[in-house]
Amino acid sequence: MVEIDVTCHLEAFRRFLVNSTCRSFIPESYLRDPEVFPEKESEPGSIYIEAVDKASLMKIRDITFVNANDVLGIIYTSKSGHSKLKWRQVKGPMGRVSGDASNNSLVNLSMARIITPEYVEELANQQGGGEAGSQEGAPPVESRAGPLEGESTPLPQGTPMAGEQVAQPDDEEDEFDAADTDEGEQDDLEQQQKEETV
């Protein structure tokens, strides 16, 4: 588990939720709508959207798609239970993500541009061996995931900062891949597909 504490745009966290839970079956119109979020009540795994105005749209499998305006917070727990993340509104669409993330969630956080690929690579190197990988109480992502608002640490060209507004969904649709979903979610999807063909 890795402790996460970064600033990010609401749209980036929405992309993370979709990629982690329902990318293989979310309707195209919902994928492109920045006000549509996946919500899941049943265990294992859950997503709760706290918003000023929220309405259910459609339920597909164990995911209920909701239209949410003025999102105040989001609580996400992965199906495996290893990742527990919270997004809290700071100002407008900007918020702060904090909690614990598994390796799968780190990949999805990177794909959503919440943390940088360089940070994920650094973690992989630390876990592969060496003293840094065995130290307890490693600093949260905030100190190594790239600059936050107001910081000036340079990033490779084309890599957005944590907290930078991301492009609209139709610009980066290719980044979504069902293979990158949470392992438990992917296993569940395969099981459901088998049941549907029987």
N, C-alpha and C positions, 0 to 999 in steps of 0.2 A: 504494500500500500504506500502511496505517496500523498503527502499533504499538499493540497492545492489552496492557493489564496491569491487570486488574480482579478483584475478588472476586465470586464468584457461587455460587448454590446448584446442586447437581448436577442437579436437575430442570430448571433453566433451560438448562443446557448440553445436556441430553438433548433438550429442545424444539428447540434450535438445530440439533442433528444431524439430527433428523427433518425439520425444515423445509428444511434444505439438501440432503437426499439422497433422501428416500423418502416424503414426505407424500402423494403421489398414489396410492401403492399399499400403504402400511402397513396391516395388518389393524386394524380398530377396537379389538379387545381388546388388541392390542399398544400402540396409541396411548395407551390409558388406563392401561396398567400402568407405573408408575414404575421397575420393575426390568428392563424390556425396552429394549435399546439396539440401534441398527443398527451393524453391523460390516462393513467392506469391506477385503478383502486385495488385490484386483487393481488395477493401475494402469490408467488415470489416476485419481487420487484414492484416498484410503484412510482408514479409521477403525480404530483399535485401542483396545479397551477392556481396561484392566489392572484385574483385580479378584481378591479373595480367592477367590471362588467364581463360576464362569462356565460356562454350558451353552448349546450351540446349540439353537435352537428350530426355525427354518425358514429356508430360503433362497428369496428371491424376486428374480429377475433377478440383479444382482450384489451384492445386500445379504443378509447373513446376520443374522437377528435372534437376539440372545442374551439370556438371563436372567442378569443380573449382580448379585451381592450384595457389599457392602463395596467399592465402586469406589475404586481408589487413584489412577487417572489415565486420561486419554483423550487420544489423539493424532489430530488431524483434519487432513487435507490435501484441499483442494477438487479437483474434477476438472480445473479449469483450471490448478491448481498455484499460483495466486496467493495463496490463503489457507492458512496453516499455523498452527494453533492447538493449544495444549496446556492441558488442565484437570488440575490437580494437587490432590489432597485436602489441606486444611489441618486441618480438624477436623470429624469427622462428615460431614454432607452438604455442608458448605461447602468451597469450593476456590478456586483462583486460575487465571484464564484469562490466558495470555500468548501472544504471537506476532504474526503479521502477518495483516491482514484486508483483503480486496478490498471494493469498494463493495457487491457482492451480499451478502457476509458481514456487512457492517455493518448492512444492512437486517435480515437474519435475526437478528443479535445484538440489535438493538433490539426486534424482534418477540418475542424470547424474554425480554426485559426484563433483559438482561445489561448493556447500555448504554442511555442515555436517548435518546429521539428528538431532544431538544435538541442533544445532542452530534453526532448524524448530520447535523442541519441545519447546525450550525456548520462541520462538515467540508465540506459541499457548498458553503457560502459561501466558504470558504477556497480550495477548488479552482477556484472560478469566477473567481478573479482576486485581485489585491491582494498585498501583500508577504507577508502571513501564509501564503498558499497556496504561495509559492515557497521558503519557508525550509526548509532541511534540518535534520534532527535535532529535529523538532517533538516536544514532550513526549508521552509515552504517554497513552492514554485515561484512565488512572487519575486524572490531574490535572484532567480536564475532563468525565468521563462522569457525574459526580454523586458524592455522598458515599460513602465506604466506611464500614465499621463504625467507630464511634467519632467520625465527623465529623458536623458539624451543619449543613452547607449545605442550605438548604431546596430542595425540588423542587416543581413544580406539583402541586396536589392530585390524588391518584389515581395518581401515578407512583411505582412502588416504587424504593427505592434499590438500587444494585448490591449484591448480597449478601443482599437481603431475600428471604425464602422466597416463592415464587410460588404462585399458586393451582393447584389440581389440574387435570389435563388436561381434564376434562369441563366445567370452568368457563369455559375459554377456547378451546374447540375451534375457534370461528369464526376465530381468528387465523391458523390454518394455511391456506396457499394454495399450490397447486402452482406458480402463476406466480412465487412468491417463491423458488423453489429456485435453486441455483447454475445459471448459464447453461449450463454444460456438461452438467449433469445433466438440465436441461429439454430440451436438444437431443437427448440420448441417449434420453429418454423418448419424444419425438416419433418418432424413428427406429424404436424398438422397436414403437410402436403401428402404424406403417406396415407393418412386417414382419409383424405379427400379423394384419393384415387382408388380406394378399396370399395 
